[in-house]
């Protein structure tokens, strides 16, 4: 347990990313409740999974970005590209996992929630840090 705690110490996600992740979570739960109310449990779970996939991708991006040290603009750019690559990899793997293992997935709910929460993540640039 001590090793895990030491390893996690360096993964401090910035305030802008934390705020956007909170907005993504709120949107995910809201959409899942609405869609689930309209079409039943599988629709709601599908919408929830779509939002969670986007949220976990954003969390990966924030965690990777937090590991980028202060330095040159080149290092910052390389760190951002690595973080974005990791985010895309996580998203693709999770989408594959859901579509291959959840037989009763409601694709429109999953992809719709995924798109909404991904657009919310792009608003990170407009959030202010306190």
C-alpha atoms as one frame of an Amber mdcrd trajectory, in Angstrom:
protein
   0.000   0.000   0.000   2.867   2.363   0.814   4.357   1.922  -2.648   1.033
   2.760  -4.289   0.650   5.900  -2.178   4.168   7.065  -3.110   3.524   6.334
  -6.761   0.253   8.281  -6.739   1.756  11.343  -5.051   3.082  12.724  -8.323
  -0.276  12.419 -10.104  -1.799  15.721  -9.053  -4.365  16.766 -11.596  -4.701
  20.506 -12.197  -7.696  22.568 -11.129  -8.991  23.141 -14.651  -9.029  19.425
 -15.441 -10.637  18.602 -12.067 -13.396  21.143 -12.709 -14.111  19.749 -16.164
 -14.115  16.172 -14.846 -16.738  17.263 -12.306 -18.889  18.770 -15.085 -18.463
  15.577 -17.114 -19.617  13.471 -14.164 -22.691  15.650 -13.630 -23.573  15.506
 -17.336 -23.021  11.740 -17.427 -25.311  11.064 -14.485 -27.973  13.468 -15.771
 -28.027  12.010 -19.268 -27.976   8.432 -17.942 -30.981   9.128 -15.724 -32.920
  10.768 -18.563 -32.069   8.108 -21.144 -32.644   5.314 -18.628 -36.032   6.784
 -17.770 -36.968   6.849 -21.441 -35.728   3.424 -22.489 -35.001   1.324 -19.458
 -31.995   0.016 -17.613 -29.841  -0.970 -20.602 -30.263   2.441 -22.192 -29.282
   4.135 -18.939 -26.280   1.871 -18.393 -25.158   2.472 -21.977 -25.337   6.234
 -21.500 -23.478   5.916 -18.210 -20.739   3.874 -19.875 -20.392   6.434 -22.675
 -19.824   9.204 -20.177 -17.466   7.118 -18.067 -15.336   6.308 -21.095 -14.903
  10.000 -21.826 -14.323  10.762 -18.148 -11.634   8.089 -17.825  -9.973   9.389
 -20.976  -9.923  12.882 -19.477  -8.585  11.533 -16.195  -5.799   9.785 -18.098
  -4.992  13.013 -19.920  -4.870  14.998 -16.687  -2.743  12.406 -14.915  -0.246
  12.224 -17.780  -0.116  15.996 -18.078   0.569  16.360 -14.361   3.761  14.343
 -14.825   5.212  16.842 -17.296   7.924  18.803 -15.561   8.506  22.490 -15.954
  10.967  23.222 -18.656  11.069  24.179 -22.259   8.138  24.635 -24.590   9.328
  21.569 -26.451   9.000  19.414 -23.311   5.532  20.834 -22.656   4.408  20.068
 -26.203   5.809  16.543 -26.088   4.063  15.996 -22.742   0.759  17.228 -24.148
   1.070  14.956 -27.185   1.857  11.958 -24.977  -1.101  12.764 -22.726  -3.426
  13.077 -25.720  -2.127   9.807 -27.179  -2.715   8.009 -23.882  -6.226   9.495
 -23.691  -7.077   8.275 -27.190  -5.674   4.813 -26.440  -7.755   4.523 -23.254
 -10.897   5.678 -25.078 -10.430   3.250 -27.991  -9.735   0.325 -25.653 -12.745
   1.097 -23.456 -15.072   1.523 -26.448 -13.871  -1.804 -27.811 -14.340  -3.443
 -24.413 -17.892  -2.149 -24.007 -19.046  -2.960 -27.537 -17.478  -6.417 -27.459
 -18.696  -7.469 -24.012 -22.016  -5.690 -23.370 -24.504  -7.455 -25.634 -27.466
  -5.182 -24.893 -25.632  -1.907 -25.382 -27.730   0.986 -26.707 -25.243   2.468
 -29.159 -26.972   5.822 -29.618 -27.066   6.430 -25.874 -23.452   5.419 -25.391
 -22.084   7.437 -28.310 -24.368  10.411 -27.620 -23.261  10.710 -24.008 -19.660
  10.131 -25.055 -19.855  13.018 -27.540 -21.487  15.393 -25.047 -18.935  14.659
 -22.325 -16.033  14.888 -24.790 -17.259  18.323 -25.835 -17.441  19.298 -22.164
 -13.809  18.219 -21.750 -12.804  20.584 -24.540 -14.154  23.444 -22.398 -11.228
  23.033 -19.983  -9.487  25.913 -21.699 -12.317  28.246 -20.675 -12.401  27.334
 -16.988 -10.619  29.527 -14.476  -8.360  28.255 -11.785  -9.081  29.518  -8.285
